[in-house]
Amino acid sequence: MMPVECDIRLFDELGRLLDGPACVVPQAVLAELDSLAAGSGEEAVAADVGSDLADEHCQTREATESYADDAVFELAQADDVTHVVTNDGPLRTRLLDAGIPVISLRGRNKLAITQP
C-alpha cells in the first residue's frame, strides 16, 4: 500500500537497496489486501494497487498462519528470505527481535534497511 499512501516507487527503491530482489508475499497478505480493496476511500485504492503490484512482481506463498502479520513472520523465517518490507510498527519490532532485517520507509519516500 506504500506506493499510494507514501508516493513511493516501491520496486525501484527495493532495486536500489538490494541486488535483484525476488519478492515473496504470503497468500494471507493478498487476502487482506483484497478485503481492504473491496471498501472505499484512499485505503481501498492503496490496497487495490498493492494487490496488483504484488501479483505483478511477487511470488505468492502459502503459510500455515492465516493472519497476515503472522504469515509474514512465518515466511520471514524461511532460508531464502533475507529481508521483510513493512511499515507496521509491531510487526517490525517482532521481526527485528527475531533477527530478521526490515526494510521500511525513511523520510518522505525512500526506503532503508534496519538490521537487528
Secondary structure, DSSP 8 states (H G I E B T S, - for coil): -HHHHS---HHHHHHHHSSS--EEEEHHHHHHHHHHHTS-SHHHHHHHHHHHHHHHHEEEE--S--SHHHHHHHHHTSTT---EE---HHHHHHHHHTT--EEEEETTTEEEEE--
